[in-house]
């Protein structure tokens, strides 16, 4: 089985552009209804919907940074993406929070190296 979280959007262009900037990945598949981002063995799907977004519980996406949080923040701010919070210390390392164009919370983590 393979993990495939899906983000629903009413504005495919804005949402896909945002995830391209955050993930620093050019999606190998995109259409007007579906875009797929490969992310470390999983696929993040962006699915276009007409009308209101689906109701119900939201999935809180968490990303593990492959670069320093400071470098990542500088890159994101360079393309106009605003953070919801600054870097915070966590029991596992450090993290910050941002929101995608549909308001979904995205926690970006930097894990402490396990010895």
Secondary structure as GFF3:
##gff-version 3
##sequence-region A 1 115
A	DSSP	beta_strand	6	9	.	.	.	ID=ss1
A	DSSP	alpha_helix	12	23	.	.	.	ID=ss2
A	DSSP	beta_strand	29	30	.	.	.	ID=ss3
A	DSSP	beta_strand	34	39	.	.	.	ID=ss4
A	DSSP	beta_strand	42	48	.	.	.	ID=ss5
A	DSSP	beta_strand	61	64	.	.	.	ID=ss6
A	DSSP	alpha_helix	69	78	.	.	.	ID=ss7
A	DSSP	beta_strand	88	90	.	.	.	ID=ss8
A	DSSP	beta_strand	93	99	.	.	.	ID=ss9
A	DSSP	beta_strand	105	111	.	.	.	ID=ss10
###
